[in-house]
Amino acid sequence: MASDAEIVNTEHLFVVGRAGRAGMAAVRAVSAKAITTPDYDLHYVSKGRGTLTVNGRPFRLSRGDLLLVCPGETFTVRCDADVFERLFIHFDAVGLETFCYPREPRSLFPFRVVSTEKNSHTFGLCLRIIKEIRGGAPHARTLASAYLTELLTGLLRQHGARRAGPMHKSVRRNLWRLIEARRFIENSVERKLTLADMAGRAGLSINYFSRLFRAWSGCTPYGYYVRARIERAKELLIENELSVSEIAETLAFDDVHYFSRAFKKCAGTSPTAYLANIQSDDTPLLED
């Protein structure tokens, strides 16, 4: 089997076959039958909690989690909450040089489950893929495959980056503190945080916490906080239930103009322009 570095650098063409949304309520807690997939099957949890059991191994998933099922594998679905809703994408992978399917499908991807932590970019790409496939317009499959390539390439790069290079001993020693601070930041996007709040959650001095956090994450704690708020803003825009000014207020920005500037700096476009490029979550539920 190839090493992780070789896997990440492998060039493949990803072609979408089918895509859609599948929902399950607690009253029908377990799927009617086991499904054996002939191709790759990507599942992104958009609502609720549930368990996908792949070849007898259970994976408990919640909103924002992404799971990959490989060709020939069998899975079942169980709802663990009031509802369990997934966006699913069936696709094939073909080598760009050989134009052949990988001999060992599982070796192509070094991950099984990825927690995107409610990453709206991943969610948005999945929605765009479904929109193109369900719309059936000319070149829709080409566009959907391009979106899928962007999604999978990002996941492969992230995986490779996490494995690259040793972790500094100071970061390793305080890793649990940094993870706790990150979770605190991500769960506090609707309130104003100070650097002292973040460092206090980690139980570290402000200066030491700032240095460790930047060494670990690649950005400052406050920069991470702003980005987390903008990611939540993207989710709210996708959900299409609040106006831009209401989102700014919900996320504790001082005013809508400051929010718009911060959004454009992080996302590269204005909130209204971003919304125009994202389909609202109105795709009909399908069985996969």
C-alpha positions as a printed NumPy array, in Angstrom:
array([[  0.   ,   0.   ,   0.   ],
       [  1.223,   3.511,  -0.762],
       [  2.409,   5.82 ,   1.986],
       [  0.22 ,   8.724,   3.123],
       [  2.448,  11.201,   1.266],
       [  2.042,   9.232,  -1.949],
       [ -1.708,   9.017,  -1.429],
       [ -2.068,  12.759,  -0.979],
       [ -0.037,  13.442,  -4.12 ],
       [ -1.903,  10.926,  -6.281],
       [ -3.747,  12.592,  -9.182],
       [ -7.252,  11.331,  -9.809],
       [-10.336,  12.485, -11.62 ],
       [-13.47 ,  12.412,  -9.47 ],
       [-16.75 ,  11.937, -11.356],
       [-20.13 ,  12.373,  -9.665],
       [-22.77 ,   9.749, -10.406],
       [-25.735,  10.499,  -8.149],
       [-26.332,  12.97 ,  -5.329],
       [-29.174,  14.022,  -3.071],
       [-30.482,  14.261,   0.478],
       [-31.764,  11.411,   2.632],
       [-33.652,  11.844,   5.895],
       [-34.672,   9.497,   8.68 ],
       [-36.871,  10.159,  11.713],
       [-36.717,   8.446,  15.095],
       [-39.926,   6.536,  14.303],
       [-37.963,   4.701,  11.574],
       [-34.733,   4.398,  13.495],
       [-32.958,   1.82 ,  11.315],
       [-32.638,   1.597,   7.53 ],
       [-34.695,  -1.154,   5.912],
       [-31.676,  -2.991,   4.547],
       [-27.929,  -3.013,   4.281],
       [-26.572,  -1.221,   1.219],
       [-23.498,  -2.382,  -0.689],
       [-22.145,   0.483,  -2.766],
       [-20.497,  -0.16 ,  -6.147],
       [-18.759,   3.227,  -6.054],
       [-17.53 ,   5.756,  -3.505],
       [-20.322,   7.091,  -1.315],
       [-19.759,  10.337,   0.585],
       [-22.138,  11.249,   3.41 ],
       [-22.318,  14.713,   4.994],
       [-24.544,  15.044,   8.071],
       [-26.69 ,  18.152,   7.713],
       [-29.088,  17.582,  10.633],
       [-29.344,  15.506,  13.78 ],
       [-27.312,  12.507,  14.898],
       [-27.048,   8.938,  13.706],
       [-24.839,   5.917,  13.199],
       [-23.515,   4.564,   9.923],
       [-22.161,   1.056,  10.337],
       [-19.636,   0.215,   7.605],
       [-18.617,  -3.442,   7.246],
       [-19.734,  -4.045,  10.83 ],
       [-17.912,  -1.035,  12.328],
       [-20.198,   1.703,  13.729],
       [-19.439,   5.391,  13.225],
       [-21.489,   7.791,  15.337],
       [-22.028,  11.005,  13.413],
       [-23.52 ,  14.423,  14.089],
       [-24.019,  17.617,  12.159],
       [-20.895,  18.635,  10.242],
       [-19.39 ,  15.135,  10.114],
       [-18.422,  13.613,   6.775],
       [-18.003,   9.868,   6.192],
       [-16.635,   7.999,   3.177],
       [-17.819,   4.539,   2.125],
       [-15.613,   2.816,  -0.463],
       [-16.605,   0.568,  -3.387],
       [-17.68 ,  -2.908,  -2.278],
       [-18.329,  -1.879,   1.326],
       [-21.703,  -2.439,   3.   ],
       [-23.356,   0.033,   5.34 ],
       [-26.52 ,   0.481,   7.378],
       [-28.027,   3.66 ,   8.794],
       [-29.548,   4.305,  12.222],
       [-31.147,   7.485,  13.575],
       [-29.93 ,   8.381,  17.098],
       [-31.995,  11.562,  17.578],
       [-35.329,  13.004,  16.469],
       [-34.002,  13.244,  12.92 ],
       [-30.919,  12.208,  10.971],
       [-30.401,  13.897,   7.614],
       [-27.508,  13.378,   5.206],
       [-26.326,  14.829,   1.949],
       [-24.983,  11.926,  -0.13 ],
       [-22.728,  11.894,  -3.185],
       [-21.932,   8.771,  -5.215],
       [-18.773,   9.123,  -7.288],
       [-16.009,   7.267,  -9.114],
       [-12.258,   7.941,  -9.025],
       [-10.125,   7.411, -12.143],
       [ -6.351,   7.84 , -12.401],
       [ -5.425,  10.767, -14.642],
       [ -2.402,   8.948, -16.047],
       [ -3.806,   5.422, -16.285],
       [ -7.53 ,   6.174, -16.686],
       [ -8.114,   3.125, -14.476],
       [ -9.962,   2.679, -11.224],
       [ -7.659,   2.292,  -8.19 ],
       [ -6.834,  -1.358,  -7.519],
       [ -7.235,  -0.777,  -3.78 ],
       [-10.123,   1.734,  -3.449],
       [ -9.619,   2.204,   0.301],
       [ -5.961,   3.22 ,  -0.193],
       [ -6.897,   6.315,  -2.187],
       [ -8.233,   8.185,   0.862],
       [ -6.305,   8.102,   4.16 ],
       [ -9.392,   9.134,   6.141],
       [-12.757,   7.561,   6.929],
       [-14.497,  10.243,   8.968],
       [-13.759,  13.968,   8.936],
       [-15.328,  16.406,  11.376],
       [-15.742,  19.646,   9.443],
       [-16.995,  21.338,  12.622],
       [-20.014,  22.694,  10.758],
       [-17.76 ,  24.038,   8.022],
       [-20.207,  25.811,   5.735],
       [-17.78 ,  25.685,   2.8  ],
       [-18.026,  21.896,   2.782],
       [-21.783,  22.125,   3.247],
       [-22.045,  24.651,   0.419],
       [-20.018,  22.477,  -1.972],
       [-22.238,  19.474,  -1.21 ],
       [-25.344,  21.553,  -1.893],
       [-23.92 ,  22.815,  -5.18 ],
       [-23.166,  19.249,  -6.279],
       [-26.733,  18.183,  -5.496],
       [-28.16 ,  21.253,  -7.223],
       [-26.253,  20.5  , -10.43 ],
       [-27.091,  16.804, -10.474],
       [-30.768,  17.347,  -9.684],
       [-31.064,  20.256, -12.117],
       [-29.926,  18.232, -15.109],
       [-28.682,  21.25 , -17.06 ],
       [-26.059,  20.849, -19.816],
       [-22.59 ,  20.208, -18.361],
       [-24.154,  19.751, -14.894],
       [-22.16 ,  16.598, -14.199],
       [-18.945,  18.359, -15.181],
       [-19.661,  21.213, -12.79 ],
       [-20.687,  18.823, -10.006],
       [-17.46 ,  16.849, -10.48 ],
       [-15.437,  20.065, -10.305],
       [-17.076,  20.953,  -6.98 ],
       [-16.409,  17.438,  -5.695],
       [-12.746,  17.67 ,  -6.739],
       [-12.431,  20.921,  -4.78 ],
       [-14.015,  19.294,  -1.731],
       [-11.91 ,  16.115,  -1.783],
       [ -8.669,  17.91 ,  -2.634],
       [ -9.188,  20.174,   0.368],
       [ -9.733,  17.192,   2.653],
       [ -6.634,  15.421,   1.338],
       [ -4.507,  18.529,   1.787],
       [ -5.785,  19.054,   5.319],
       [ -4.977,  15.455,   6.173],
       [ -1.477,  15.79 ,   4.738],
       [ -0.88 ,  19.058,   6.601],
       [ -1.884,  17.492,   9.905],
       [  0.654,  14.715,   9.416],
       [  3.485,  16.967,   8.252],
       [  6.217,  17.719,  10.738],
       [  6.532,  17.049,  14.471],
       [  4.491,  19.025,  16.983],
       [  6.443,  21.385,  19.222],
       [  6.768,  19.933,  22.722],
       [  5.16 ,  22.993,  24.336],
       [  2.15 ,  22.642,  22.048],
       [  1.962,  18.887,  22.67 ],
       [  2.133,  19.4  ,  26.423],
       [ -0.735,  21.914,  26.317],
       [ -2.711,  20.348,  23.478],
       [ -5.767,  19.569,  25.593],
       [ -5.849,  23.22 ,  26.753],
       [ -5.678,  24.471,  23.161],
       [ -8.418,  22.106,  22.027],
       [-10.608,  23.239,  24.921],
       [ -9.999,  26.884,  23.994],
       [-10.817,  26.193,  20.348],
       [-14.088,  24.512,  21.304],
       [-14.897,  27.425,  23.581],
       [-14.299,  29.88 ,  20.726],
       [-16.407,  27.867,  18.27 ],
       [-19.26 ,  27.606,  20.786],
       [-19.137,  31.339,  21.603],
       [-19.584,  32.88 ,  18.154],
       [-22.794,  34.607,  19.256],
       [-21.117,  36.564,  22.042],
       [-18.208,  38.973,  22.338],
       [-14.988,  37.354,  23.449],
       [-11.752,  38.92 ,  24.591],
       [ -8.303,  37.391,  24.403],
       [ -8.432,  37.165,  28.201],
       [-11.601,  35.048,  27.951],
       [ -9.888,  32.612,  25.581],
       [ -6.655,  32.374,  27.571],
       [ -8.637,  31.968,  30.784],
       [-10.503,  29.02 ,  29.314],
       [ -7.164,  27.397,  28.493],
       [ -5.787,  28.224,  31.928],
       [ -2.784,  30.015,  30.46 ],
       [ -1.411,  33.545,  30.482],
       [ -2.531,  35.711,  27.561],
       [  0.913,  35.996,  25.954],
       [  1.812,  32.313,  26.344],
       [ -1.608,  31.199,  25.106],
       [ -1.358,  33.474,  22.071],
       [  2.049,  32.084,  21.094],
       [  0.981,  28.455,  21.552],
       [ -2.324,  28.892,  19.734],
       [ -0.651,  30.508,  16.739],
       [  2.033,  27.805,  16.6  ],
       [ -0.695,  25.145,  16.72 ],
       [ -3.358,  26.603,  14.417],
       [ -1.399,  28.974,  12.195],
       [ -3.415,  32.038,  13.179],
       [ -3.948,  34.227,  16.226],
       [ -6.707,  33.354,  18.714],
       [ -8.674,  36.482,  17.835],
       [ -8.237,  35.815,  14.123],
       [ -9.599,  32.292,  14.661],
       [-12.539,  33.756,  16.59 ],
       [-13.402,  36.156,  13.75 ],
       [-13.166,  33.35 ,  11.201],
       [-15.407,  31.127,  13.347],
       [-18.011,  33.893,  13.478],
       [-17.846,  34.319,   9.704],
       [-18.212,  30.564,   9.206],
       [-21.332,  30.689,  11.368],
       [-22.532,  33.665,   9.325],
       [-22.168,  31.569,   6.172],
       [-24.321,  28.87 ,   7.758],
       [-26.992,  31.412,   8.642],
       [-26.914,  32.766,   5.096],
       [-27.272,  29.228,   3.715],
       [-30.199,  28.575,   6.039],
       [-31.724,  31.777,   4.592],
       [-33.789,  32.632,   7.667],
       [-32.163,  35.92 ,   8.758],
       [-31.256,  39.145,   6.994],
       [-27.655,  40.334,   6.828],
       [-28.275,  42.923,   9.556],
       [-29.941,  40.296,  11.765],
       [-26.989,  37.952,  11.292],
       [-24.589,  40.74 ,  12.265],
       [-26.596,  41.329,  15.436],
       [-26.852,  37.608,  16.215],
       [-23.08 ,  37.234,  15.995],
       [-22.424,  40.246,  18.227],
       [-20.819,  42.485,  15.614],
       [-20.931,  46.169,  16.501],
       [-22.749,  47.062,  13.287],
       [-23.626,  45.618,   9.892],
       [-20.873,  47.591,   8.127],
       [-18.151,  46.113,  10.348],
       [-19.684,  42.676,   9.814],
       [-19.676,  43.11 ,   6.035],
       [-16.026,  44.204,   6.039],
       [-15.008,  41.252,   8.206],
       [-17.012,  38.867,   6.017],
       [-15.406,  40.139,   2.815],
       [-11.93 ,  39.931,   4.333],
       [-12.453,  36.285,   5.346],
       [-14.642,  35.045,   2.492],
       [-13.365,  37.241,  -0.345],
       [-16.856,  38.473,  -1.16 ],
       [-19.742,  40.331,   0.454],
       [-22.492,  38.503,   2.375],
       [-25.079,  39.246,  -0.334],
       [-22.766,  38.049,  -3.116],
       [-21.979,  34.888,  -1.155],
       [-25.676,  34.195,  -0.69 ],
       [-26.299,  34.634,  -4.406],
       [-23.865,  31.79 ,  -5.142],
       [-25.262,  29.336,  -2.612],
       [-28.445,  27.359,  -3.057],
       [-30.792,  27.469,  -0.094],
       [-31.349,  24.102,   1.528],
       [-34.563,  23.291,  -0.348],
       [-33.494,  20.135,  -2.205],
       [-36.184,  17.442,  -1.829],
       [-35.451,  14.435,   0.351],
       [-34.559,  11.254,  -1.502],
       [-33.72 ,   7.695,  -0.589],
       [-30.108,   6.724,  -1.248]])
